[in-house]
Amino acid sequence: MGRTMDERAYAEVIVDLPVANTDKVFHYHVPPHLRPILQQGVRVQVPFGNKRLTGFVVGFSPRPAVSPTKDILSVVDKQPAFTPELYALARWLSQRCLCTLARALRTIAAPSHSGSARFADQVFPVDSPVDDQRLLEKAPKQAVAWRVSREFPGLTRSQLAAQAGVSLQVVNALIGKGVLTLSRHAVNRRPYAAIGDGIIPNEGLPVLTEEQITALDAITGGLESGERQVYLLHGVTGSGKTEVYIRSVVSTLSRGRQALVLVPEIALTGQMVERFRERFGDRIAVLHSRLGSGERYDEWRRIYNGKASVVLGARSAVFAPLPDVGLIIIDEEHEPSYKQEEDPKYHTRDVAFARATMQKAVVVLGTATPSLKTFARTIRGGAELLKLDHRIDNRPMPRVSLVDLRDEYRAGNRRVFSRYLAAKVNEKLAQKEQVILFLNRRGYSSVVLCRECGLVMRCPHCAISLTHHRDGLLRCHYCNHQSWLPGQCPTCRSTYLSTLGTGTQKVEEEVEQLFPRARVVRMDSDTVSRKNSHERILRTFSSGQADILIGTQMVAKGLDIPGVTLVGVINADTSLLLPDFRAAERTFQLITQVAGRAGRGDLTGEVVVQTYCPDHYSILTAKEHNYEQFFIREMGIRRKLQYPPFSSLARVIIRGSDENEVRESAQMFKRNLMPSSNDHVQIMGPAPAPVSRIKDQYRWHLVLKAPQARILRLLLRDALERFQRLSRKRVVVSIDIEPEYIN
């Protein structure tokens, strides 16, 4: 008997395989029992060759492209894993990042693992009338709980007790009287407790400055235009950018649209969530990688089902399933962590621009230190510049002092702390004020060296030196290999092993020696590895339970702690001396951002920057808080060397377990590159990558430079297709257009 013909008889499926020759639509027959539940956007299980694979349903058709077809085996999702808007974004991402559509769909799709459902007894008021006045007279606490249950039906018993300010016994008494009833429901796993859905009214909110009003008026005008608009909100640290964000979100919601607010670091999310939840209650959802799988799944579904209209999160939150995004805010837009380092290697800013074009949304890029690329684009008319040049209440910018570490060395000071910084820390501690000490390197010491034969202790799986930690462990920060510090050199048996460099743990040890009465907390990748640990550390410090916060980049931006009056930059040269054309830009940004943590309250802030390069223009302009002067100087150097933004770079990484195959594949890939004589493309390499082995995978790379990224994409797309067609090597090729790092 022939199959009946209808519009949904066959599903168009993208099979989840990372292979270019399968990156196309395959038609599968939809069995009758699956047709009522099959939707565009769901994941399905399908037969593929002799395997059972996952695929994404991207459409339907009444007839297949080829016959015969196989049946879909099962449906994985009850609801779609992506919206039509996100499917369009995935197609753009595939073209932009030169990855398969399947890989792009996996990136934008809902978390696939929901975990077991969580159930709770929710409290509801009964339908029968209750004598409110009589209850109030006889049991006033029960009356309060009763009224709260009517205002917020569906809370758990403990939530109702907390919201009403009563004990659990009071709630249980109402249940016993039949005034309240329990109903067992599956509940969302929420990273934050529910606090109500209403927007808090404007009464009691901060009074906006003239600069904030001007910026907000411009953004509101963009929202009213109904077209894509881009604004660069260039505001000094402490100028009130977050309040402009919040008012812009209010304006967006009042027009019936939704807002995306992106932050660069998970560590910032807690503080930002607090600010936004004060205004938007449970209309806000949070998405970032530190959430549990169940929390992340439930938050995604809450957004998809229209229960949240404001999404706050880190990089991947740009793919939140909001149907009508009207506003996308990227806070600290200059941060390199907005670039995805795994395939597909997208930049959040580029995705935001694409999404804004598709959904006619406004993009606000906020920062005190714009990336050169963004500021150059703004000057060319690619964005409207909105300036906040003054701190709130006209508080002064912190005074920055430079300490020349060469003078300290000549004076015989071998400590981490210069004499001036140590004196300043003592002064602030005596005045009961708080201190942040910034060092862009975790661990105790960066290198362990044999002074007899010169051997550097290296990871056996990765081509990098091991970092010495305070507990005596040598740890690889790429693959997490760990070993104990040996008592003697494994090569020459010498016992003269030295530790070089300074990490956050070593700074912490010296702080404990110099300031034994100070209460100290440390914030780096080692101390925030557990869930919510970064929030606990910040809560301890911001509540005044600690005097000194030692940290890496996590403490360099976004923190707003009024008690901090001194920031010490232990060594500004850590980023300045990196072999990277953006080293000066990153140094200026780091010093400016970490300096901005000082003096945000009523007390004036001070910053002490320790450096071996006190005359470098990036440090001198950061000292004066002068972005424009830094921009002019750095752009002159970039223009001369034809580095971005005067050109575009791309990087091809080839990796595999066989070193010879990797080398030969890199050479073969270069032969497949065929630039025309008019493209002005430079090809550097192939060569071993700066980190030539990670997790036992050898790595070679090529770097390409061209006037425009468009030229590089066309060139690399053709080369990749030829390479994948001809190569039989067991290697992985990864392409990074406009990389943030070359390591």
Secondary structure by P-SEA (a helix, b strand, c coil): cccccccccccccccccccccccbbbbbbbcccccccccccbbbbbbcccbbbbbbbccccccccccccccccccccccccccaaaaaaaaaaaaaacccaaaaaaaaccccccccbbbbbbbbbcccccaaaaaaaacaaaaaaaaaaaacccccaaaaaaaacccaaaaaaaaaaccbbbbbbbcccccccccccccccccccccccaaaaaaaaaaaaaaaaccbbbbbbcccccccaaaaaaaaaaaaaaacbbbbbbbccccaaaaaaaaaaaccccccccccccccaaaaaaaaaaaaaccccbbbbcccccccccccccbbbbcccccccccccccccccaaaaaaaaaaaabbbbbbbcccccaaaaaaaaaccbbbbbbcccccccccbbbbbbcaaaaaaacccccccaaaaaaaaaaaaacbbbbbbbccccccccccccccccccccccccbbbbbcccccccccccccccccccccccccccccccccccaaaaaaaaaaacccccccccccccccccaaaaaaaaaaaaccccbbbbccccccccccccccbbbcccccccccccccaaaaaaaaaaaaaaaccccccbbbbbbbbccccccaaaaaaaaccaaaaaaaaaaaaaaacccccbbbbbbbbbcccaaaaaaaaaaaaaaccccccccccccccccccccccccbbbbbbbbbcccaaaaaaaaaaaaaaaaacccccbbbbbbccccccc
